[in-house]
Amino acid sequence: MSSKPVTRDSRRSTRVPLKVIIAAQGLSDPVVCEGETIVVNLHGALISASVRLRVGMNIEILVCITGKRAKAKIVYVDPEKPEHCGIALAEPENIWGLSFPPDDWHEAHEEP
């Protein structure tokens, strides 16, 4: 049996450290907050939010610098830093504004 944790080491896309300002709004919960990304990838991000969010919450993210919006779900809340949350985008997408994303970010997109 491997001692390597599968959930953390087998990412679906390369993580990139990136700090951009975001806004989040609850889709079924009356929550609106500001925050920023810490690490992003094609499938989601680790964010720092101005209010505590909870696992399972459905939100819409607005990336202020790009103006892009995406639906996402809170999939992780750091127990030691509850303002740090992992989000999973509903659809894999580079909403973060990376001009030169990692090669594996292109695999999920079909060229027009």
Protein Blocks (a to p, Z undefined) as FASTA:
>chain_A
ZZbdfklmmcfbdcdddddddddddfkbccddddddfbdcfkbccdddfbdcdehiacdd
ddfknopacddddfbdcfklmmbccdddfbdcdfkopabgcfklmmmpccZZ
